[in-house]
Amino acid sequence: MKKTIALLAMACALIFAGQGHAEITVTDVKGRHVTLAAPAKKVVLNFYYEDFIAVVGPGAMDKVVALSLSTWKDWRPNQFAAYLDAIPSIAGLPDVGDTENGTFSVERVIAAKPDLVILAAWSYDALGEGVNQIEAAGIPVVALDYNAQTLEKHIQSTLVLGTVMGSLDRAEKLAAQYEAAIRDIDRRIKSAGPANKRVYVELAQKGPSEVGNSYGNGMWGALIDRLGGTNIAKGQLQNWGPLSPEYVLAQKPDIIFLAGSEWLNKPQAVTVGFGANEEIARERMKAYLGRPGWDALPAVRNYDVHAIYHGGARTLSDYVYAQYIAKQLYPDAFRDIDPAAEIERFYDAWMPIKAEGVFLLPYQVDSQ
């Protein structure tokens, strides 16, 4: 395992000593060779906020001169509030917009005068010519990808991030911890044998009257595939989108995961995440179980329906959610694993905030 980390580190980061300076070259997840004169001190951060803070360590946000605000503040408001309380300087950072809602501004990026722009791979793809405009202004751009939900992309993104920020030792420790957790999951699954369980994931944002996104090849879909579950969205969706209610009923999923979060102005959403309440989360889950035909689904009959924090996917802590999903697929093989406790340990070890809230929650009926 250490050899894997070392080889990847050599592949994605080369440091050249020159006369009085060090030049850094990395190979990002797009296969691009990106060179910096020195570790970055002024960053425009587009996404992967928690991963940036984990890898860079104390003082991480002091090195950020602007960010894409809405994909943090609006998508994960309680998480954002927790970091704002721990790091008040975040409030003063300029917003460069984001590619998801079409507000990303190359002009605002250049005006922030960064020495590095960090983009999620999906934002890099969406920007197109905008990336060339930023680089033409003499600003290096690095793409990371935790969304792919692969061990290789997670490790590469972590080591690239640690290299460009001058925190490679910390990055290597995080990468090694992540790989160890994933390898342990793989070992347990191999010893357990086939799961033979059909899995349905739905983004539980809009309430039970409107079908939310499921995931084909990326994010939760990729994770379920790796864990040996049968993702009913695979082959139906390339990336993400809603499945028809009739299709879900016909597939008879054995396990259902409702991906919830802290969304604003979504009164019927399954609310999990920072500051979440178990009672409210279960009430919102109960409404989904009342959908026409759902009472006949194996997952509902067997109470194998779970809320899972959507903000936990595509992160360095997502191995915890992999553990939780695997525990539902192979209960005996993961009997001694406590994912809820593990998420607390991760935040205690690496983050400036506590994991206070509800991140993983089985639906449980009232015994009365």
C-alpha positions in Angstrom: 0.0 0.0 0.0 2.8 2.5 0.9 4.5 1.5 -2.4 1.3 2.5 -4.3 1.1 5.9 -2.6 4.8 6.5 -3.3 4.6 5.6 -7.0 1.5 7.8 -7.4 3.3 10.6 -5.7 6.3 10.3 -8.0 3.9 10.1 -11.0 1.9 13.2 -10.2 4.5 15.5 -8.6 8.1 16.3 -9.6 10.0 19.1 -7.8 12.9 20.6 -9.5 15.5 22.5 -7.6 16.8 25.6 -9.4 18.9 28.6 -8.6 17.2 30.0 -5.5 13.8 28.5 -6.2 11.8 25.3 -6.6 9.5 24.5 -9.5 6.6 22.1 -9.0 5.0 20.1 -11.8 2.0 17.9 -11.2 -0.1 15.7 -13.5 -3.8 16.4 -12.7 -6.8 14.1 -13.2 -7.2 15.3 -16.7 -3.7 14.2 -17.6 -2.5 17.8 -17.8 1.1 18.7 -16.7 0.7 21.8 -14.6 3.7 23.8 -13.3 3.9 26.2 -10.4 6.8 28.3 -9.4 6.3 27.3 -5.7 3.5 25.9 -3.5 0.4 28.0 -3.9 -0.3 30.8 -1.4 -3.3 32.4 -3.1 -5.9 30.0 -4.4 -9.3 30.2 -6.1 -11.2 27.2 -4.8 -14.1 25.9 -6.9 -15.1 22.8 -5.0 -14.0 20.0 -2.6 -13.8 22.5 0.3 -13.5 19.9 3.1 -10.9 17.9 1.2 -8.9 21.1 0.7 -9.1 21.9 4.4 -8.2 18.3 5.4 -5.1 18.1 3.1 -3.7 21.6 3.7 -4.4 21.6 7.4 -4.5 24.5 9.9 -4.6 27.8 8.1 -5.9 26.3 4.9 -8.5 28.9 4.2 -5.9 31.7 4.8 -4.5 30.6 1.4 -7.9 31.0 -0.4 -8.5 34.4 -2.0 -11.8 33.5 -3.6 -14.2 30.6 -4.0 -17.3 29.3 -5.6 -19.8 30.1 -2.8 -23.1 28.7 -3.7 -22.0 25.0 -4.1 -21.0 25.2 -0.4 -23.2 27.8 1.2 -26.4 26.7 -0.6 -25.9 23.0 -1.1 -24.5 22.4 2.5 -25.7 25.4 4.5 -25.3 23.8 8.0 -21.8 22.5 7.0 -20.9 25.9 5.7 -22.1 27.5 8.9 -20.0 25.2 11.1 -16.9 26.1 9.1 -17.8 29.8 9.2 -18.0 29.6 13.0 -14.6 27.9 13.2 -13.0 30.0 10.5 -14.7 33.5 10.4 -12.5 34.8 7.7 -14.4 32.7 5.1 -17.2 35.4 5.3 -14.9 37.9 3.6 -13.9 35.8 0.6 -15.1 36.9 -2.8 -17.5 34.7 -4.7 -16.5 33.8 -8.3 -19.7 31.9 -9.0 -20.0 28.3 -10.1 -20.5 26.3 -13.3 -23.5 24.4 -12.0 -25.8 27.5 -12.2 -23.9 29.3 -15.0 -22.5 32.1 -12.8 -18.8 31.2 -12.9 -16.9 34.4 -13.8 -13.4 34.1 -15.4 -13.1 37.9 -14.9 -13.7 37.6 -11.2 -11.1 34.7 -11.0 -8.5 36.8 -12.7 -9.3 39.8 -10.6 -8.6 37.8 -7.4 -5.0 37.5 -8.6 -4.5 33.9 -7.5 -1.4 31.9 -8.1 -3.5 28.7 -8.6 -7.1 27.8 -9.5 -8.4 24.5 -8.2 -11.4 23.1 -10.2 -13.5 20.0 -9.8 -13.2 17.9 -13.0 -16.9 18.5 -13.8 -16.3 22.3 -13.5 -13.2 22.0 -15.7 -15.3 20.3 -18.4 -18.1 22.9 -18.1 -15.7 25.8 -18.4 -14.2 24.8 -21.7 -12.6 27.9 -23.2 -12.7 29.6 -19.8 -9.8 27.4 -18.6 -7.7 28.7 -21.5 -8.6 32.3 -20.6 -7.4 31.8 -17.0 -4.2 30.1 -18.1 -3.6 32.8 -20.7 -3.6 35.3 -17.8 -0.7 33.3 -16.3 -2.7 31.5 -13.7 -2.2 27.7 -13.4 -5.3 25.5 -13.3 -5.4 22.1 -11.6 -8.3 19.7 -11.9 -9.2 17.2 -9.1 -11.8 14.4 -9.2 -13.4 12.9 -6.1 -16.7 12.5 -7.9 -15.5 9.5 -9.8 -15.6 7.5 -6.5 -12.5 5.5 -7.5 -9.6 4.7 -5.2 -7.2 5.8 -7.9 -8.8 9.2 -8.5 -9.1 9.8 -4.8 -5.4 9.1 -4.2 -4.3 11.1 -7.2 -6.4 14.1 -6.3 -5.2 14.0 -2.7 -1.5 13.8 -3.7 -1.8 16.5 -6.4 -3.5 18.8 -3.9 -0.9 18.1 -1.2 1.9 18.8 -3.7 0.6 22.1 -5.1 -0.2 23.3 -1.6 3.1 22.2 0.0 1.4 19.7 2.4 2.4 16.4 0.8 3.2 14.7 4.1 -0.3 15.3 5.3 -1.7 14.3 1.9 0.2 11.0 2.0 -1.2 10.2 5.4 -4.7 10.9 4.3 -4.3 8.9 1.1 -2.8 6.0 3.0 -5.7 6.0 5.5 -8.2 6.1 2.7 -6.6 3.3 0.8 -6.4 1.2 4.0 -10.1 1.6 4.7 -11.1 0.7 1.1 -8.7 -2.3 1.1 -10.3 -3.5 4.3 -13.8 -3.2 2.8 -12.6 -5.1 -0.3 -11.1 -7.9 1.9 -14.4 -8.3 3.9 -16.5 -8.3 0.8 -14.3 -11.0 -0.8 -14.6 -13.2 2.2 -18.4 -12.7 2.4 -19.2 -13.8 -1.1 -21.8 -12.3 -3.5 -24.4 -9.9 -2.0 -27.1 -10.6 -4.5 -29.0 -7.5 -3.4 -30.6 -4.9 -5.7 -30.0 -1.3 -4.5 -31.9 1.9 -5.3 -30.5 5.3 -4.5 -32.6 8.4 -4.8 -31.7 12.1 -4.1 -34.4 12.8 -1.6 -34.5 16.6 -2.1 -37.9 17.4 -3.6 -40.2 15.2 -1.5 -42.1 12.0 -2.4 -44.3 13.5 -5.0 -41.4 14.2 -7.4 -38.8 11.5 -8.3 -35.2 12.7 -7.5 -32.0 11.7 -9.3 -30.5 8.3 -9.1 -26.9 7.5 -10.1 -25.7 5.3 -13.0 -21.9 5.3 -13.3 -20.7 8.0 -10.8 -21.0 8.9 -7.2 -23.3 6.6 -5.3 -23.7 4.4 -8.4 -19.9 3.8 -8.7 -19.7 3.1 -5.0 -22.5 0.5 -5.1 -20.8 -1.2 -8.1 -17.5 -1.4 -6.2 -19.2 -2.8 -3.2 -20.9 -5.6 -5.1 -24.4 -4.4 -5.0 -26.7 -4.5 -8.0 -27.4 -0.8 -8.8 -30.8 -0.7 -10.5 -29.8 2.6 -12.2 -26.9 1.1 -14.0 -27.6 0.8 -17.7 -30.5 3.2 -17.3 -28.5 6.4 -16.6 -25.1 7.4 -17.8 -24.5 9.8 -14.9 -27.5 10.9 -12.9 -31.2 11.5 -13.4 -34.6 10.2 -12.3 -35.8 6.7 -12.8 -39.5 6.1 -13.6 -41.6 5.0 -10.7 -42.8 2.0 -12.7 -39.2 0.9 -13.3 -38.3 1.1 -9.6 -41.3 -0.9 -8.6 -40.5 -3.5 -11.3 -36.9 -3.9 -10.1 -38.0 -4.7 -6.5 -35.0 -3.2 -4.7 -33.8 -5.0 -1.6 -32.2 -1.9 -0.2 -33.1 1.8 -0.6 -30.8 4.7 0.2 -32.4 8.1 0.4 -29.6 10.6 -0.1 -30.4 13.6 2.0 -28.8 16.9 3.0 -29.3 20.4 4.5 -30.9 22.0 1.5 -32.5 25.4 1.9 -36.2 25.9 1.0 -36.8 22.2 0.5 -39.5 21.5 3.2 -40.1 17.9 2.1 -36.4 16.8 1.7 -34.9 14.1 3.9 -32.8 16.3 6.1 -29.5 14.7 7.2 -26.1 16.2 7.7 -24.7 18.8 10.1 -27.3 19.8 12.8 -29.8 17.3 11.6 -32.4 15.7 13.9 -33.2 11.9 13.7 -36.9 12.4 14.4 -37.4 14.9 11.6 -35.3 12.8 9.2 -37.4 9.7 9.9 -40.6 11.6 9.4 -39.4 12.7 6.0 -38.3 9.2 5.2 -41.7 7.9 6.2 -43.4 10.1 3.6 -41.3 8.5 0.9 -42.3 5.0 2.0 -46.0 6.1 1.5 -45.5 6.3 -2.3 -47.9 4.1 -4.4 -46.6 0.6 -4.5 -43.7 1.1 -2.2 -45.3 -1.0 0.6 -44.7 -4.1 -1.6 -41.0 -3.4 -2.2 -38.7 -5.9 -0.3 -36.6 -2.9 1.0 -39.7 -1.4 2.6 -41.2 -4.6 3.9 -37.9 -5.5 5.6 -37.3 -1.9 6.8 -34.1 -1.8 4.8 -34.4 1.8 3.9 -31.7 4.3 5.0 -30.9 8.0 4.9 -27.3 8.8 3.9 -25.6 12.2 3.7 -25.3 13.3 0.1 -22.5 15.7 1.2 -20.5 12.7 2.2 -20.1 11.4 -1.3 -17.0 12.5 -3.3 -14.9 13.2 -0.3 -11.9 11.8 1.6 -14.3 10.7 4.3 -16.6 8.8 1.9 -15.1 5.5 2.9 -17.3 5.8 5.9 -20.4 5.8 3.7 -18.9 2.9 1.8 -18.6 1.0 5.1 -22.3 1.8 5.8 -23.5 0.6 2.4 -21.4 -2.5 2.6 -22.7 -3.2 6.1 -26.2 -3.4 4.7 -25.1 -5.6 1.8 -23.0 -7.9 4.1 -24.2 -7.6 7.7 -22.1 -10.4 9.1 -18.9 -9.3 7.5 -19.2 -5.7 8.8 -20.7 -6.5 12.2 -17.8 -5.0 14.1 -17.7 -1.8 12.0 -19.4 1.4 13.3 -19.5 3.9 10.5 -21.2 6.6 12.6 -18.3 6.4 15.1 -15.8 6.4 12.3 -17.1 9.7 10.8 -16.6 11.3 14.2 -13.0 10.0 14.4 -12.2 11.4 10.9 -13.4 14.9 11.8 -11.6 14.8 15.2 -8.4 13.8 13.5 -8.4 16.0 10.4 -11.0 18.8 10.5 -11.4 22.0 12.6 -15.1 21.1 13.3 -16.9 18.2 14.9 -19.2 15.9 13.0 -22.3 16.9 14.9 -25.5 15.8 13.3 -27.0 12.8 11.5 -25.1 11.3 8.6 -26.2 7.7 8.4 -29.7 6.7 9.6 -31.7 3.5 9.2 -35.5 3.9 9.0 -37.0 2.3 12.1 -40.8 1.9 12.6 -42.4 2.8 16.0 -42.6 -0.4 18.1 -46.1 0.6 19.3 
